[in-house]
Amino acid sequence: MKRYFVTTLLCLVAASVVGQGKVNFKVMDRKTGVPLEFVVVSNGKEWLAATDSAGGAAVTLTAGIQKIVFSLAGYERLDTSITLPLAVPVIISLSQKEATLDEVTVVSSGRNNEAIENSPMKIEVIGAADVSEEVGIKPGNIASILGDVSGVQIQQSSAVSGNSNVRIQGLDGRYTQILRDGMPLYDGFSGGFGILTVPPLDLQQIELIKGSASTLYGGGAIGGLINLISKRPAFDQKFDALVNYSTLNEGNANVYASRRNKKMGYTVFAGYTRQKAVDVNGDGLSDLPDANSFMVHPKLFFYPNDKTIISMGYSGVFDDRKGGDMRVLNMATDTANRYFERNKSQRHTGEYAIEHFLKNNARFTLKGNVSAFAKNNTGNTAPISGNQTSYYNEAFLLVPIRKIDVAVGVNIVGDNYSTTFPDSA
């Protein structure tokens, strides 16, 4: 009797194993071909799996015809049927919902690149639609759009040069960390002109954390942080050109282009801003400085496989601002007893990033930048001229374990400042 029972049990287990099979799915955006993360795979009743960063998911199903449902916020739900067993991966393409494209926002300031609805941190996002609208309103820089956010004030620290700082929840500007694609770029000697030299046409979105973010980004983020997210190339060719002139004698000319294929991609931005000095209230002093600003930002992307993205870029910013007595700005010969100030600066930045997606939504990132900034301040007072060299390198590993995300990282940060023409001190 015991032998009969054991034999029957083994036969049932063997039949169960033979009746099951493993199916690999790869889910992509129908239009762009980009792999989709966090796509829920179910049978219509029960959750089976979720896709990883490469759009892949493995599901164990019983043999025969099985109903499979794919769903993701912002995309049309797809119901399909497959017949097991299958020897090759199943490619699934999802179509975006046109009415909800702007409602799906993925944020990177929380370090785990997740939907804003799932982020444990309070992150406010100025999305692609708002940034695009700002391109037509104030194409020269992002100071105006940041000032529209509640709890954020743009404080003009110099009426002559127009130098401005960002205050979050009333704290001084030095407690606000400004990042570009997750890397600090506008610190120390170079901090004041950061937001004045970033045109919105070069950005995909802007992420803000109000309140301390020192745990993830160090002591410079005591008041909060602003993360400027650059655009990435899509398979469709994109080209934008803008020419603008305002009643305050400000002219802008910006150009942006991008495209990618399976192995390579690029983005390139070039912009020029010309602001003539304006005395709005007629007191003889400039309220808007005489300014010339030029920026160029090319970036190359490489896709060696479906799980790796490599990018390298350069950013060059050249800025010349002059303000003070309007008679000096109008090229008057007698300047000895009339106040004026001139700031000439240039910044050269090289950046790199390597993203590799591992199994089970794990991700490894290696990125960094090196920046050289030089500013020359002259006028009828004591001149100041200095150079600042800074660098930032980071290695970061994100490992999701069930309902917990484990983030481990290390960074190397440094800067060096030298005065080429000492101040009065």
C-alpha positions in Angstrom: 0.0 0.0 0.0 2.9 2.4 0.8 4.6 1.7 -2.5 1.4 2.4 -4.4 0.9 5.7 -2.6 4.5 6.9 -3.2 4.3 5.9 -6.8 1.1 7.8 -7.3 2.5 10.9 -5.6 5.6 10.9 -7.8 3.5 10.6 -10.9 1.4 13.6 -9.8 4.5 15.7 -9.2 6.0 14.8 -12.5 2.8 15.6 -14.3 2.7 19.0 -12.6 6.3 19.8 -13.6 5.8 18.7 -17.2 2.6 20.8 -17.4 4.4 24.1 -16.6 6.6 26.3 -18.7 8.6 29.5 -18.4 7.8 32.4 -20.7 10.0 35.5 -21.2 8.3 38.7 -22.2 9.9 42.0 -23.4 7.7 45.0 -23.3 8.4 48.1 -25.4 6.9 51.4 -26.3 5.2 50.9 -29.7 6.3 54.3 -31.0 9.8 54.8 -29.7 10.9 51.2 -29.1 12.1 52.1 -25.6 11.9 49.2 -23.0 9.1 49.9 -20.4 9.7 49.4 -16.7 7.1 48.5 -14.1 4.6 47.0 -16.6 2.3 44.7 -14.6 1.9 41.2 -16.1 -1.2 39.4 -14.9 -3.8 36.8 -16.0 -6.6 39.3 -15.5 -7.2 38.2 -11.9 -3.8 37.7 -10.3 -0.5 39.6 -10.5 2.2 37.5 -12.1 5.2 39.7 -12.6 6.5 43.2 -13.3 9.0 44.2 -16.0 12.5 45.3 -15.1 14.5 48.3 -16.3 15.2 46.5 -19.6 11.5 45.8 -20.2 11.9 42.1 -19.4 9.7 39.8 -17.3 9.7 36.0 -16.7 6.5 34.2 -15.9 5.9 30.5 -15.2 2.6 29.3 -16.7 0.8 26.0 -17.3 0.8 24.4 -20.7 -2.0 25.3 -23.1 -3.7 28.6 -24.0 -3.2 31.3 -21.4 -4.7 34.8 -21.2 -2.1 37.5 -20.4 -2.8 41.1 -19.5 -0.2 43.9 -19.7 -0.9 47.3 -18.0 1.1 50.4 -17.2 -0.1 53.9 -16.2 -0.3 56.1 -19.2 -0.5 53.2 -21.7 -3.4 51.3 -23.2 -4.1 48.0 -21.5 -3.2 45.0 -23.7 -5.1 41.7 -23.5 -3.6 38.8 -25.4 -3.4 35.0 -25.4 -0.4 32.7 -25.8 -0.1 29.0 -26.3 2.6 27.1 -24.3 5.2 25.8 -24.6 7.2 28.6 -26.3 10.8 28.5 -27.3 11.4 32.2 -28.0 10.7 35.4 -26.0 7.4 37.2 -26.6 7.8 40.8 -27.8 4.9 43.1 -26.5 4.4 46.7 -27.7 2.2 49.1 -25.7 0.6 52.3 -27.1 0.5 55.5 -25.1 -2.7 57.1 -24.0 -2.7 60.5 -25.7 -4.9 62.0 -23.0 -2.6 61.1 -20.1 0.9 61.5 -21.5 1.6 64.4 -19.1 0.3 62.5 -16.1 3.0 59.9 -16.0 6.1 61.4 -14.4 9.2 59.5 -13.5 11.5 61.3 -11.1 15.2 60.6 -10.5 15.9 62.9 -7.5 14.8 60.1 -5.2 17.7 58.0 -6.5 15.4 55.1 -7.7 13.8 56.4 -10.9 10.3 55.7 -10.0 6.9 57.1 -10.7 6.2 60.3 -8.7 3.1 58.7 -7.2 5.3 55.9 -5.6 8.1 58.1 -4.4 8.6 58.2 -0.6 10.0 61.7 -0.8 7.9 64.9 -1.5 9.1 65.8 -4.9 7.5 68.6 -7.0 8.0 68.3 -10.8 7.8 71.0 -13.4 6.9 68.7 -16.3 7.7 68.7 -20.0 4.5 70.6 -20.9 5.3 73.5 -18.4 8.9 73.6 -19.5 7.9 73.8 -23.2 5.5 76.6 -22.3 8.3 78.5 -20.6 10.3 78.3 -23.8 7.9 80.7 -25.4 7.5 83.0 -22.3 11.1 83.4 -21.1 13.5 81.5 -23.4 16.7 83.0 -21.9 16.7 81.2 -18.5 14.7 79.3 -15.9 14.5 81.9 -13.2 10.9 82.9 -14.1 9.5 79.3 -14.0 11.2 78.5 -10.7 9.8 81.7 -9.2 6.3 80.4 -10.0 6.6 77.4 -7.7 5.2 77.9 -4.2 7.8 78.1 -1.5 10.5 79.1 -3.9 11.8 82.7 -4.2 14.3 84.1 -6.8 16.3 86.6 -4.9 18.3 89.1 -6.9 21.5 89.6 -5.0 23.0 92.2 -7.4 21.0 94.9 -9.0 23.9 95.7 -11.3 24.7 92.3 -12.8 21.3 90.6 -12.2 23.0 87.9 -10.2 20.2 85.8 -8.5 20.0 83.0 -5.9 17.2 80.5 -5.3 15.7 80.4 -1.8 13.5 77.5 -0.8 11.2 77.9 2.2 12.9 81.1 3.2 16.4 79.7 3.7 19.4 81.4 2.2 20.4 80.5 -1.4 23.6 78.8 -0.2 21.5 76.1 1.3 19.9 75.2 -2.0 21.6 72.5 -4.0 21.4 72.9 -7.8 22.0 69.7 -9.8 22.3 68.9 -13.5 21.2 65.3 -14.2 21.8 64.4 -10.6 25.3 66.0 -10.4 26.2 69.3 -8.6 27.4 71.9 -11.0 26.6 75.4 -9.6 28.4 75.6 -6.3 30.6 78.1 -4.5 32.1 80.9 -6.7 30.0 79.8 -9.6 26.7 79.5 -7.9 25.1 82.9 -8.4 24.8 82.7 -12.2 23.6 79.1 -12.5 19.9 79.6 -13.2 20.7 82.7 -15.4 22.6 80.5 -17.9 20.2 77.5 -18.3 17.6 77.9 -21.1 14.5 75.8 -20.7 14.7 74.4 -24.3 17.5 72.2 -23.2 15.5 70.6 -20.3 13.0 67.7 -20.1 11.8 68.6 -16.7 12.8 70.2 -13.4 12.5 68.4 -10.1 12.3 70.2 -6.7 12.6 68.8 -3.2 11.5 71.4 -0.6 13.2 70.7 2.7 16.3 68.9 3.7 17.7 66.4 1.2 21.1 66.1 2.9 20.8 62.3 3.3 21.1 61.7 -0.4 22.9 64.9 -1.6 25.1 66.2 1.2 25.1 69.4 3.3 24.5 71.7 0.4 20.9 70.5 0.2 19.8 71.6 3.7 17.1 73.9 2.4 16.2 71.7 -0.6 17.4 70.9 -4.1 16.7 71.6 -7.7 17.5 68.9 -10.2 17.6 69.9 -13.9 16.9 66.9 -16.1 18.3 67.1 -19.6 16.4 65.8 -22.7 17.3 62.4 -24.1 17.1 61.4 -27.7 14.2 59.4 -29.2 14.0 57.4 -32.4 12.2 60.2 -34.2 14.2 63.2 -35.4 13.5 66.3 -33.3 14.5 69.8 -34.3 13.4 73.0 -32.5 14.4 76.6 -33.3 13.3 79.7 -31.5 13.9 83.4 -32.2 12.4 85.9 -29.7 12.6 89.6 -28.9 10.8 91.3 -25.9 9.8 94.8 -25.1 12.6 95.0 -22.5 15.1 94.8 -25.3 16.0 91.1 -24.7 16.7 88.9 -27.8 17.0 85.1 -27.8 18.0 82.6 -30.5 18.0 78.9 -29.5 18.4 75.7 -31.4 17.9 72.1 -30.2 18.2 68.8 -32.2 18.2 65.1 -31.2 17.9 61.6 -32.6 18.9 58.0 -31.9 19.0 54.6 -33.4 19.6 51.2 -31.9 23.3 51.8 -31.1 23.9 55.6 -31.0 22.1 58.9 -30.3 22.8 62.5 -29.8 21.4 65.7 -28.4 22.7 69.2 -29.2 21.7 72.6 -27.9 23.0 76.1 -28.8 21.6 79.3 -27.5 22.4 83.0 -27.5 20.8 85.7 -25.4 21.3 89.5 -25.8 19.9 91.9 -23.2 20.4 95.6 -23.6 20.7 97.8 -20.5 17.4 99.2 -19.5 16.6 101.9 -16.9 13.0 101.2 -16.1 12.3 103.9 -13.4 14.5 106.6 -14.9 16.9 107.1 -12.0 20.0 106.9 -14.2 21.0 103.4 -13.1 20.4 100.2 -15.0 17.6 97.9 -13.8 18.5 95.3 -16.4 22.1 94.8 -17.2 23.7 94.9 -20.6 24.3 91.1 -21.1 25.6 88.7 -23.7 25.2 85.0 -23.0 26.1 82.0 -25.2 25.7 78.3 -24.3 26.5 75.1 -26.3 25.7 71.6 -25.0 26.3 68.6 -27.2 25.9 65.1 -25.9 26.4 61.6 -27.3 24.7 58.4 -26.3 25.8 54.8 -26.9 23.6 51.7 -26.5 26.0 48.6 -26.6 23.1 46.4 -25.6 19.5 46.5 -24.2 20.7 46.9 -20.6 23.5 49.5 -20.9 23.4 53.2 -21.7 26.6 55.3 -22.0 26.6 59.0 -22.4 29.3 61.7 -22.8 28.8 65.4 -23.1 30.3 68.9 -23.0 28.8 72.1 -21.8 30.2 75.6 -22.5 28.7 78.8 -21.1 30.1 82.2 -21.9 28.5 85.2 -20.1 29.3 89.0 -20.1 27.2 91.4 -18.0 27.6 95.1 -17.4 25.5 97.4 -15.3 25.5 100.6 -13.2 25.3 104.2 -14.4 23.6 104.4 -17.7 26.0 107.1 -18.9 28.9 104.7 -18.5 26.9 102.0 -20.3 26.2 104.4 -23.1 30.0 104.8 -23.6 30.4 108.2 -21.9 34.0 109.2 -21.6 33.9 110.5 -18.0 33.6 107.3 -15.9 35.8 108.2 -12.9 33.1 109.1 -10.5 30.3 107.0 -11.8 29.5 103.5 -10.6 29.6 100.5 -12.9 30.4 96.8 -12.7 31.2 94.2 -15.3 31.2 90.4 -14.8 32.8 88.2 -17.5 32.6 84.5 -16.9 33.0 81.2 -18.7 32.4 77.6 -17.7 33.6 74.5 -19.4 32.1 71.2 -18.2 32.8 67.6 -19.3 30.4 64.9 -18.1 29.9 61.1 -18.4 27.4 58.5 -17.3 27.1 54.7 -17.5 23.9 53.0 -16.6 23.6 49.3 -16.5 20.4 47.5 -15.7 20.7 44.2 -13.8 18.2 41.5 -12.9 15.1 42.1 -10.8 15.1 45.8 -11.4 18.6 46.3 -9.9 20.6 49.1 -11.5 24.3 50.2 -11.4 25.3 53.8 -12.2 28.7 55.4 -12.7 28.7 59.1 -13.5 30.7 62.2 -13.0 31.8 65.6 -14.3 34.7 68.0 -14.3 34.0 71.8 -14.5 36.3 74.8 -14.9 34.8 78.2 -14.1 36.5 81.6 -14.5 35.0 85.0 -13.6 36.5 88.4 -13.9 34.7 91.2 -12.0 35.8 94.8 -12.9 34.5 98.3 -12.4 35.4 101.5 -10.7 35.9 99.7 -7.4 38.4 97.0 -6.5 38.4 94.2 -9.2 38.1 90.5 -8.4 39.2 87.7 -10.7 39.3 84.0 -9.9 39.1 80.5 -11.2 37.3 77.5 -9.7 37.8 73.9 -10.7 35.5 71.3 -9.4 34.9 67.6 -10.0 32.2 65.0 -9.0 32.3 61.3 -9.4 29.7 58.8 -8.2 29.2 55.0 -8.2 25.7 53.9 -7.2 23.9 50.6 -6.9 20.1 50.2 -6.4 18.8 46.7 -5.4 15.0 46.3 -4.9 14.3 43.5 -2.4 10.6 42.8 -2.2 9.1 46.1 -0.9 12.4 47.6 0.1 14.9 49.5 -2.1 18.5 49.2 -1.0 20.7 52.0 -2.2 24.4 51.9 -1.8 26.8 54.4 -3.2 30.1 56.3 -2.9 31.2 59.6 -4.4 34.4 61.7 -4.7 33.9 65.4 -4.7 36.4 68.2 -4.7 37.0 71.8 -5.8 39.8 74.3 -5.9 39.6 78.1 -6.0 42.4 80.4 -6.9 42.3 84.2 -7.1 44.2 85.6 -10.1 43.6 89.2 -9.1 43.1 89.7 -5.3 40.2 91.7 -3.9 40.7 94.5 -1.4 40.8 92.0 1.5 
